[in-house]
Amino acid sequence: MDEFSGLYKKMCDKAVEIQRLWRETIATRDEYCKKGDYEDGFSSTVNLEGMPKEEREELIENNVWLPRQKEIEERVFKNWGIEEIRKSVQKEFSDDVKNDDLVKKVQQDFEGDERWYALALMFVMEREFKRRWDFDNQEWIEIKKEG
């Protein structure tokens, strides 16, 4: 099991739109933490496949899914459907990662692979759900429409 920072756990917990994806997709192995448990440290793993529905719902209700970059890509990018659209989104994600200010902030607050998890989560929350992570207040904030 890998460590997840308290900040990433908080981001996932507060990304309710992403948490709904855990309910919709039965994975062979998912990592999670207890809701509100933002202490740095290890996650727990669970195999939701084959778990009785009542147990699965209780686990999902009481815990926070901690997706990795690949899981976010698989579950969200595939939801956009057509292969060309997915490739376009992945290219846009790659371009977004080149944003110097964003990269500096992520490099400051995250280490190792968790940087990519955070960037993928932030990308999806911004593009799909119109929310941006406010590092100062540690909340997802709604992006105001311009014009």
C-alpha positions in Angstrom: 0.0 0.0 0.0 1.2 3.5 -0.8 1.0 6.5 1.4 -1.4 9.3 0.5 -1.0 12.8 2.0 -3.6 14.3 4.1 -4.1 17.0 1.5 -4.9 14.5 -1.3 -7.3 12.6 1.0 -9.1 15.9 1.7 -9.3 16.7 -2.0 -10.8 13.3 -2.7 -13.2 13.5 0.2 -14.5 16.9 -0.9 -14.7 15.9 -4.6 -18.2 14.4 -4.3 -18.6 14.1 -8.0 -15.6 11.8 -8.1 -16.7 9.9 -5.1 -20.0 9.0 -7.0 -17.9 7.2 -9.6 -16.8 4.7 -6.9 -20.4 3.7 -6.5 -20.9 3.3 -10.2 -17.9 1.2 -11.0 -17.0 -2.0 -9.3 -13.3 -2.3 -9.2 -11.1 -5.3 -8.5 -9.0 -3.3 -6.1 -9.6 0.2 -4.7 -7.8 2.2 -2.0 -9.7 4.1 0.6 -9.6 5.9 4.0 -12.2 6.6 6.6 -14.2 9.8 6.0 -12.6 12.8 7.7 -9.3 10.9 8.4 -6.9 13.2 6.7 -3.8 12.1 8.7 -1.0 11.2 6.4 -0.4 7.5 6.2 -1.4 4.3 4.6 -4.7 3.6 2.9 -6.7 0.4 3.1 -7.6 -1.7 0.1 -10.8 -3.5 -0.8 -12.0 -5.7 -3.6 -15.6 -4.5 -4.3 -16.1 -7.1 -7.0 -18.4 -9.8 -5.6 -19.0 -8.0 -2.3 -22.7 -8.1 -1.3 -24.5 -4.8 -2.3 -25.3 -3.9 1.4 -21.7 -4.3 2.5 -20.4 -2.4 -0.6 -22.9 0.5 0.1 -21.9 0.7 3.8 -18.2 0.7 2.9 -18.7 3.4 0.3 -20.9 5.5 2.6 -18.3 5.5 5.4 -15.1 5.8 3.4 -13.3 8.0 0.8 -12.1 6.5 -2.5 -8.5 7.5 -3.2 -8.1 7.2 -7.0 -4.8 7.1 -8.7 -4.2 9.0 -12.0 -4.8 5.8 -14.1 -8.1 5.1 -12.3 -9.3 8.7 -12.9 -8.4 8.4 -16.5 -10.0 5.0 -16.9 -13.2 5.9 -15.2 -13.7 9.5 -16.4 -12.0 9.7 -19.7 -13.8 6.5 -20.9 -17.1 8.1 -19.8 -16.6 10.6 -22.6 -16.9 7.7 -24.9 -15.6 8.0 -28.4 -11.9 7.3 -28.7 -11.1 10.6 -30.5 -12.7 12.6 -27.7 -10.8 10.7 -25.1 -7.5 11.3 -26.9 -8.4 15.0 -27.2 -9.1 15.1 -23.5 -5.8 13.3 -22.7 -3.9 15.8 -24.9 -5.6 18.7 -23.1 -4.7 17.2 -19.8 -1.0 16.9 -21.0 -1.2 20.6 -22.1 -2.8 21.6 -18.7 0.1 19.9 -16.9 2.4 22.4 -18.6 0.8 25.3 -16.7 3.8 26.5 -14.7 1.9 28.0 -11.7 -0.2 24.9 -11.2 2.8 22.6 -11.6 4.8 24.7 -9.0 1.9 24.6 -6.5 1.5 20.8 -7.0 5.2 20.2 -6.7 5.3 22.2 -3.5 2.4 20.3 -1.9 2.7 16.8 -3.2 5.5 14.3 -3.7 6.2 11.5 -6.2 3.4 9.8 -8.0 0.8 11.7 -5.9 1.6 14.8 -7.9 0.1 13.0 -11.0 -3.0 11.8 -8.9 -3.6 15.4 -7.8 -3.2 16.8 -11.3 -5.5 14.3 -12.8 -8.1 14.9 -10.1 -7.8 18.7 -10.5 -8.1 18.4 -14.3 -11.3 16.3 -14.2 -12.9 18.5 -11.5 -12.2 21.6 -13.5 -13.1 20.3 -17.0 -16.0 18.0 -16.1 -17.5 19.5 -13.0 -16.4 23.2 -13.2 -14.6 23.2 -9.8 -11.1 24.3 -9.0 -9.1 23.4 -5.9 -8.4 26.4 -3.6 -5.1 25.6 -1.9 -5.5 28.3 0.7 -9.0 27.3 1.9 -8.6 23.6 1.0 -12.0 23.5 -0.8 -13.3 22.9 -4.3 -14.7 26.2 -5.5 -17.1 26.7 -8.3 -15.6 28.3 -11.4 -17.6 31.4 -12.3 -18.7 31.7 -15.9 -17.1 34.6 -17.7 -19.1 37.2 -19.6 
